[in-house]
Amino acid sequence: MDNMQSGLIGDMYMARGLCYKWRASIGHADPEPVPAGFHYDLWTGPAPLKQYTKNRAHYNWHWIWDTGNGDLGNQGIHEVDLARWGMGVTLPTKVSAMGGHFLFDDDQQTPNNINVSYEFKTPEGKAKMISFEVRGWMTNHEAGIGTAEFGGNNVPAAGLNASNLPKPSTIGNLFYGSKGYLAISNYDSYRTWMGDQGMPGVAKTVPVKYEHYQNFIDCVRSRKADNLHAPILEGHLSATLVHLANASYRLGRTIHFDPATESVINDSEATELLKGTYRAPYIVPESV
């Protein structure tokens, strides 16, 4: 990120986040008794308490609006984060999303395909853009992201063959500047292509240590928020991008946003949707 923001690919004007991850149908699940030992009311928390089915718990809660945000808020949030960091932006002025649950007849409510466009304004008034795409089935590998050649996660292991290979994913980011573009794959590898001919430039793999779990636990124990690897505000900013996109998708219209006040402009339905639901006793006070 430091090399890119210091001018490696020139003046950056756009980033793309890619979440092309194979997601099979979750099918239909009938209501059934809550499993023994599972405190379903506590697990549901502030969301509306619906009759229990297997598709409302475990991993599939990601695909139900009461509890999840689809793959945009599941896998995609990590790439949204990278796109926003890389571009050096905070909150957008405009968000527009379009997509649908195009594949499968099942209990999934969230889209398995969604395209989002975000517009940002710099303090100097310059416009920048981030686009994001979730694609939940067969796909290509853009810029080689996710391939073995890029150091991705689709390297065949011993004993695998065409019948049991893992399904391919394309999880990463692309950044576009005045001098070239840069692609990130698997969080630890990046490549650049420079000039109007797209000539190969820098290619590098940087060892990544996934110490954020331990860092979080350490900070909980020490109560020292300043030691967090990523400030809580960064998570808030990126999560806001996810919620705004889902609101735009669900309402079927562009959302205009004021970054200074962190509020939707002239859209009461979007404002209400972004508040979420708070079922007693799992209520967040309006003021303290």
Secondary structure in CASP SS format (residue, H / E / C, confidence):
PFRMAT SS
TARGET T0000
AUTHOR 0000-0000-0000
METHOD secondary structure of the structure
MODEL  1
M C 1.00
D H 1.00
N H 1.00
M H 1.00
Q H 1.00
S C 1.00
G C 1.00
L C 1.00
I C 1.00
G C 1.00
D C 1.00
M E 1.00
Y E 1.00
M E 1.00
A E 1.00
R E 1.00
G E 1.00
L E 1.00
C E 1.00
Y E 1.00
K C 1.00
W C 1.00
R C 1.00
A C 1.00
S C 1.00
I C 1.00
G C 1.00
H C 1.00
A C 1.00
D C 1.00
P C 1.00
E C 1.00
P C 1.00
V C 1.00
P C 1.00
A C 1.00
G C 1.00
F C 1.00
H C 1.00
Y H 1.00
D H 1.00
L H 1.00
W H 1.00
T H 1.00
G C 1.00
P C 1.00
A C 1.00
P C 1.00
L C 1.00
K C 1.00
Q C 1.00
Y C 1.00
T C 1.00
K H 1.00
N H 1.00
R H 1.00
A C 1.00
H H 1.00
Y H 1.00
N H 1.00
W H 1.00
H H 1.00
W H 1.00
I C 1.00
W C 1.00
D C 1.00
T C 1.00
G C 1.00
N C 1.00
G H 1.00
D H 1.00
L H 1.00
G H 1.00
N C 1.00
Q C 1.00
G H 1.00
I H 1.00
H H 1.00
E H 1.00
V H 1.00
D H 1.00
L H 1.00
A H 1.00
R H 1.00
W H 1.00
G H 1.00
M H 1.00
G C 1.00
V C 1.00
T C 1.00
L C 1.00
P C 1.00
T C 1.00
K E 1.00
V E 1.00
S E 1.00
A E 1.00
M E 1.00
G E 1.00
G E 1.00
H C 1.00
F C 1.00
L C 1.00
F C 1.00
D C 1.00
D C 1.00
D C 1.00
Q C 1.00
Q C 1.00
T C 1.00
P C 1.00
N C 1.00
N E 1.00
I E 1.00
N E 1.00
V E 1.00
S E 1.00
Y E 1.00
E E 1.00
F E 1.00
K E 1.00
T C 1.00
P C 1.00
E C 1.00
G C 1.00
K C 1.00
A E 1.00
K E 1.00
M E 1.00
I E 1.00
S E 1.00
F E 1.00
E E 1.00
V E 1.00
R E 1.00
G C 1.00
W C 1.00
M C 1.00
T C 1.00
N C 1.00
H C 1.00
E H 1.00
A H 1.00
G H 1.00
I C 1.00
G C 1.00
T C 1.00
A H 1.00
E H 1.00
F H 1.00
G C 1.00
G C 1.00
N C 1.00
N C 1.00
V C 1.00
P C 1.00
A C 1.00
A C 1.00
G C 1.00
L C 1.00
N C 1.00
A C 1.00
S C 1.00
N C 1.00
L C 1.00
P C 1.00
K C 1.00
P C 1.00
S C 1.00
T E 1.00
I E 1.00
G E 1.00
N E 1.00
L E 1.00
F E 1.00
Y E 1.00
G E 1.00
S C 1.00
K C 1.00
G E 1.00
Y E 1.00
L E 1.00
A E 1.00
I E 1.00
S E 1.00
N C 1.00
Y C 1.00
D C 1.00
S E 1.00
Y E 1.00
R E 1.00
T E 1.00
W E 1.00
M E 1.00
G C 1.00
D C 1.00
Q C 1.00
G C 1.00
M E 1.00
P E 1.00
G E 1.00
V E 1.00
A E 1.00
K E 1.00
T E 1.00
V C 1.00
P C 1.00
V C 1.00
K C 1.00
Y C 1.00
E C 1.00
H H 1.00
Y H 1.00
Q H 1.00
N H 1.00
F H 1.00
I H 1.00
D H 1.00
C H 1.00
V H 1.00
R H 1.00
S H 1.00
R C 1.00
K C 1.00
A H 1.00
D H 1.00
N H 1.00
L C 1.00
H C 1.00
A C 1.00
P C 1.00
I H 1.00
L H 1.00
E H 1.00
G H 1.00
H H 1.00
L H 1.00
S H 1.00
A H 1.00
T H 1.00
L H 1.00
V H 1.00
H H 1.00
L H 1.00
A H 1.00
N H 1.00
A H 1.00
S H 1.00
Y H 1.00
R H 1.00
L H 1.00
G C 1.00
R C 1.00
T C 1.00
I E 1.00
H E 1.00
F E 1.00
D E 1.00
P C 1.00
A C 1.00
T C 1.00
E C 1.00
S E 1.00
V E 1.00
I C 1.00
N C 1.00
D C 1.00
S H 1.00
E H 1.00
A H 1.00
T H 1.00
E H 1.00
L H 1.00
L H 1.00
K H 1.00
G C 1.00
T C 1.00
Y C 1.00
R C 1.00
A C 1.00
P C 1.00
Y C 1.00
I C 1.00
V C 1.00
P C 1.00
E C 1.00
S C 1.00
V C 1.00
END
